[in-house]
Amino acid sequence: MTSGARIFCDDLNLRSALALARARAAEAHVLDPVPSTMWSRCLRLLLTASRCRVVEADFHAGSIKTQDGESLYLATRRHSSHLALRAARSVVSKHPDLAEINSRTGRDLIALRIARQIFTLLERKTLQILVAEALASSEAGATLYLSLPTNFDPAILDGVSAKIAVRYYRKRSRWLTRATWLGWALMQMGVQIIWRWRAALRFRGASRIAPQSRAGVLLVQEDEVSLDRSYRTQPHWFAEEESSPFATYLLGGGPAPAAAPDRIPNGLTVLDKKALGWIDHAARPDELSKRLARGGRRCLLRALAARTEWDAAAWAVGARLLIRARLLATACRYLNIRVFLSGEPHLFDADVMHIFSTELGMSTVAFQYSNLAFGNVIAAAVADYMLLFSPRYAETWTYFGIRPKQFVTSGYVYDGAFQRVRDRAARWRSQLENAGARFVICYLDENVDPPKYGFMAPPDLEADIRELARLVLDNHDIGLVFKSQFRKHAPTVRLGSDRLLRDAVATGRVLDLYAGIHRNIIFPAEAALASDIAIGHPIGGTAALETALAGTRCLLVDDGRTRTANDELYARGKVVFPSLPEALAAIRRFRRHEADFRALGDWSSFIHEMDPFRDGMSSLRLRRLLQDLVQKSAAAESPPPGGSYQDAGGKTVDAVRPREAGAGITR
């Protein structure tokens, strides 16, 4: 180690403290937040006794820029995604049995699941190395003490930085790490066995699901379940007033909170663990389920015998996939599931379904709901059909050879909600006008998690909120509507004790719209339709896109740190501004009717390239596609109705005439 060179450490814990003490470091810059706990104070005392001063590094990854000016957070996300997929493909090809299972799916599915599994930790490790490099600046010989990765080969990180010497310390024992991975797979197997044999005694009434001859569509719970489709809930395309040619089932256990019985729409059956246990008990095993069970056991044995943690982790992922696939394949056969639908292709059960869907003659459908900045291994989809806002997004969902079999253009997925929220938006507008507002600004925030490693720093978000509150207090005709992405970031929740914000809210000209348990299920369109103009961010560009599609002007704040697939489109309009103060200055000039600012926030010159329909019928097109696929078992041979699709040559074919360019702004 170079004398006097800076030393970094990813986290303050017992193992890292011992490693720093052995290295006789004079000063250690800790990257992760250091909590004010008794244990942290004890570790500081331990290092002080070793003559090592502990300093928490002051940085925010999203604010650090690469040499070409992009946010380090975004650049690292791109790079880590590629690293994860490359490493996963390498470990799969290394093991012929795993490669054979991967090949049988025809979708590179085992490699993709392994890549998704390691991505989050790999991204954090990569980001920590690059943050240390940025903080060390031109200093030579800087060292980073990094906890040894538990689920991938640390050699993957070797080429991340040539300037930082990475020294690994083991945070957990080797056997504990392996036990965690194996326990992951064994727990899935054990739960199935327990529920299967308890089913006959414990299940009563509705839990005893009979075999179905009626065709079914299966969903994974991804959002809150509700009858009210004026909120972002699931299933957004459901039409209770129409008779459906298929039964609809919802697979519980997803990332969203469990659905309360009184919020479940008629015609929707929730499959919880008990229901799956009963089906597993009642169904007779077929050759497919037996083969999947054998494959799961074989992967589990290989994980036990693996020489390295990386190999064990790869086999454990395969075991868990196949064990779960046996259960879901049994359920799909029992319930006569013909189509699987998901908006979150990265979810575990979404990957599981693709292991056996072809053999059961099922079709799989994924739909785009995010105005994604760029493709990555988490968003990668392998469905038979992928519904896109417009054909331009096909490239984003084609990721290093991984792509859906067919792209279908169906428009913005939640456009059917615009009409449903208009009455509420009108009431919000009336409330603001009664308090004196004559011009209303909507602010769409950006997620600030995780602290220090996210895109937007928490102090920056809070500064934006305070600046907007001050604007309301200084201008008695200005109204303000906040719409956060997550409930916990709603300004009156996050800054409820802030004096400036409280004073602004007290004027009656500030609304903070939020609902839901975790995600804020208020549609951005509701806030936008109560406003004259909205301000968002290109990295979280879905809310901004929805605002523009609803007919409200929208600005994007970006200081050049963001690189997205839509930058060329945004450049066509007067849309992007480098800071919130400059965006507000532009709004003042717009209100003065200056000629150069008449088109401020107007997306009409390019909105047709992001959604060629803009007719509020996207849900209907999705529903028609599901009906068509259910009615035709050979769905892949028939073009989907009510939208546009790409043929085998990649040419986009329209089945419904899109709206003409230029239509968009209504306010």
PEJO-V370906 format. One record per helix or strand of 2 or more residues. SS is the DSSP state (h for helix, s for strand). FROM is the first residue (numbers start at 0). LEN is the number of residues. If there is no record, write none. Layout:
SS/FROM/LEN
SS/FROM/LEN
This chain:
s/6/3
h/13/10
s/26/4
h/37/12
s/52/4
h/60/3
h/71/23
h/95/10
h/108/28
s/142/5
h/153/4
s/164/5
h/173/29
h/204/3
s/215/5
s/246/5
h/260/3
s/267/4
h/272/10
h/286/19
h/308/27
s/336/6
h/347/9
s/362/5
s/384/4
h/390/4
s/405/4
h/416/18
s/438/6
h/457/17
s/477/6
h/486/3
h/490/4
h/498/8
s/509/4
h/523/6
s/532/4
h/540/9
s/552/5
h/566/4
s/575/2
h/579/12
h/594/3
h/606/4
h/617/14
h/634/3
s/643/3
s/651/3
